[in-house]
Amino acid sequence: MTEVVHSAQMFVQSNFPLLQLQLTDILDIAILSFVIYKLLWMLRKTSSGRVLWGVLILMLVMFISSSSVLGLTATSFLLDKVVQWGFLVLVVLFQPEIRRFLERMGSGRLGFVFASAKEAGQDVEIAISQTTEAYVDLSRDKVGALMVFERQNLLDDVIKTGTALDCGVSSELLKNIFWNKAPLHDGAVIVREGRIVGAGCMLPLSGNVNLSRDLGMRHRAGIGMSEHSDAVVVIVSEETGSISAAVGGMLKRHLAPETLERLLRNELLNDKQEEKKGGQFPLVGLLLGGRKEEGDGL
């Protein structure tokens, strides 16, 4: 009988190795899977996601070139040398993301790194309503304003050109920032996840030579920002008080306040819903990436 039991155990161990998993093994796999999932979800919101896609392609080419079928000796040798320095290269390429992760870990905000988008979505709704309320008064008083709502492409380089902030969006705060005697009025306000993260920031000007001549520098900067990223830029003209929005390099002009609010909700809140749905397959979203951009003519 003992020999039968022993034989059965050997059969199970050799044919069903997964049955040997302990509770600690399952916990280990779950933690690792969760961390990889969240890291991929973070990377898909940055340009580093495309870098990761390039690394995966490089690894695929390396595997094919080193296979016995093709035997690409020179290519395989070159890729081997690249991989030897690969760790240092990855540290350089992903330096902003690594630094941001370590800063949050050191400041006790590690939970924010892995937080869900629910609270951020509520902040975005508040930011939209407060921005619309502020733009009504700014438009009436003909006070120039330039706001950038960050989406998937992080704008850390733009934020560095101004003053870094960390505060909620409110109508009174925006009107104070854009008051023509305020120190931060001459520049853009950057909004990330419904919070102001920068003010007085300089934006790249549009290179489109076909823009209307009556567009000032504020509008050209707004269009340029929307050309270089997927951000939504909203503008108040200092000369006419008209409200405009730039998305994907296209400018929507003379917007009514209710139209502005509807546009922001469509562009920003719909993104949150798409991210929530796409969260079930982060690797697919990372590899296939890209989003459809819409815009009206100038």
C-alpha angles and dihedrals in degrees: 000000000000090000091052092052091047091050090050091051092050091049092051093046093049098044103030107036092162090069088068092067115122126212090256090054091053091048090049092052092046093052093047092047092050093050093048090047093052094044091052089047090052094047094051088066093058138058086252087078089071089048089054089050088053091051091052091051090049091052091050092051090048091052092049095046093050094049118110091238097066101020096195096179100178094044092046091050092050093048091048089057090048091052091050088063093033097103093055091045092051091050089054094045095046096037095119093051093044092048093048091050093049093046091054091046091051093047093051093250096116090119088061090060091060097033121129123250094244096094092040089053090055090050090051092054091051091046091053095051093044092047092051091049092050094046091055090060095038091051092049092049093041094237113159117239137177123187129175120202108203118219128169098333110073115227101205093134090054093047089055090063091064139028117304115231137172113201142114122268115257132167094235093049092052092049090051093049094050096042104125093239095048115109093234100043095097099074143034131296113225118212120196122183090343096309131103108245100167143017134187089031123162118232129203114258120239117260092207107123092192096069118125114268092230091066113104130212092273092059093043090052091049092051091045091053091051090049093053096044143012091257124132112233123197122194139189116203114231091206101047105012091231119150120232137175130204121206126168093350092306122115123217108198138196096021122181115229092252090049090051092051092048092049093050092048092049094048101038108028094042087055089056091053092048091050090051091052093042090051089083090067107028096159092053091048091048095050098040093034125151128101136223115258125202133195145155126238124273 
